[in-house]
């Protein structure tokens, strides 16, 4: 694969064979963000679990102290008092069957997070096959199926992110923008890693954190020393 000039220049900044302490890895990731736009700093965490087994699923949500740097558009499935509460909390879209039909019939996805009150899951369930593959299906474990929809909206707007394993047992999450300060990225990194470590399944044996890699959107992956992630 032919690499860009910026990518090659970024790769020259670090040793690919080395695993760096989190603070140093974040500094390098910021340095490798050489594009004209504000690149996202992403983290990729490979876990020593088998996601094919229900008791080894790792999934949850956490509010990053400094958010992700992205404006989050929130959709809430709710009616009555819950709909009013969602609007007052700052939801971008609130609806019920009308919104579900719009998603189903118009392929409408002008939102980043979907939240639902429990009484709306019958409506949401009918479009689960559409929302699920896009990672937009409301889920109690992520706090997006809740009676307190106002709180969920506020948290989503503040930078709450969901983490979960993909089919290769890797978690992919943003921890901020390259324009964030080093301290902001470090705090977001610690918060996410702490949540993932605490979510270790009791049935998981052997090494839990197989690898942790940081990368800017268009930059190379920088290995993090897994023994130092919570230092």
C-alpha positions, 0 to 999 in steps of 0.5 A, spaced: 500 500 500 502 506 498 502 511 504 502 519 503 507 523 505 504 525 511 503 518 513 511 516 512 513 523 516 508 521 522 511 514 522 518 516 522 516 520 529 516 513 533 519 506 533 513 501 531 516 496 535 516 499 542 510 500 546 510 507 550 507 509 556 500 513 555 502 520 556 508 519 551 503 515 546 498 521 546 503 526 545 506 522 539 498 521 536 497 529 537 504 530 533 502 525 527 495 529 526 498 532 520 491 533 516 488 540 515 482 538 519 482 537 526 483 529 527 480 525 532 484 521 536 482 514 537 483 508 541 483 501 539 483 496 545 484 488 544 481 484 549 483 477 551 476 474 551 471 471 546 465 475 544 462 469 541 460 467 549 455 471 552 458 471 559 464 474 555 461 480 552 464 487 554 459 493 553 458 499 557 458 507 556 462 512 560 462 520 560 468 522 557 470 528 562 472 533 556 467 529 551 469 527 544 470 534 541 464 532 536 457 535 536 452 530 538 445 529 535 440 526 539 434 522 537 429 520 543 423 515 542 418 518 547 411 520 548 407 525 553 411 527 559 418 524 557 417 527 550 417 534 554 423 532 558 427 530 552 426 536 549 427 541 555 434 537 556 436 539 549 434 533 544 435 534 537 429 530 535 423 527 539 418 522 536 415 515 536 412 512 530 413 518 526 420 517 527 420 510 526 417 510 520 421 516 517 427 511 519 424 505 515 421 509 509 426 514 508 433 511 510 433 517 515 439 517 520 441 525 521 442 523 529 448 520 532 445 517 539 438 514 539 435 514 546 428 511 548 423 510 554 422 503 556 415 504 554 417 505 547 421 499 545 415 496 542 416 501 537 423 501 536 424 494 536 420 494 529 426 497 526 432 494 530 434 490 524 436 497 521 438 501 527 442 495 530 448 494 524 449 502 525 450 501 532 444 506 534 439 501 537 438 503 544 440 499 550 439 498 557 447 497 558 449 503 555 444 507 559 440 509 552 433 505 554 431 509 561 425 512 564 430 518 565 430 520 558 433 527 560 439 525 564 440 520 558 440 526 553 444 531 557 450 525 558 450 524 551 451 531 549 456 532 554 460 526 551 458 520 553 460 514 549 458 507 548 464 501 548 463 494 546 467 489 542 467 488 535 467 481 532 475 480 533 474 482 540 477 489 539 473 496 542 474 502 538 473 509 541 474 516 540 477 520 546 478 527 543 480 531 538 488 533 536 486 540 538 485 537 545 490 539 550 495 533 552 491 533 559 484 533 556 486 527 552 490 523 558 483 524 562 479 522 557 484 516 556 484 514 563 476 514 564 475 510 558 480 505 560 478 505 567 471 503 565 473 497 560 478 494 566 472 494 571 468 491 565 472 485 565 468 479 565 469 474 571 469 468 566 475 471 563 482 468 564 489 469 562 491 476 559 485 481 559 488 487 555 492 484 549 493 490 546 492 498 546 493 502 540 492 510 539 492 513 532 490 520 529 484 519 524 489 519 518 495 517 522 499 510 524 497 506 530 502 507 536 502 501 541 501 503 549 504 499 554 498 495 557 502 495 564 501 502 564 494 504 562 492 506 569 498 509 572 
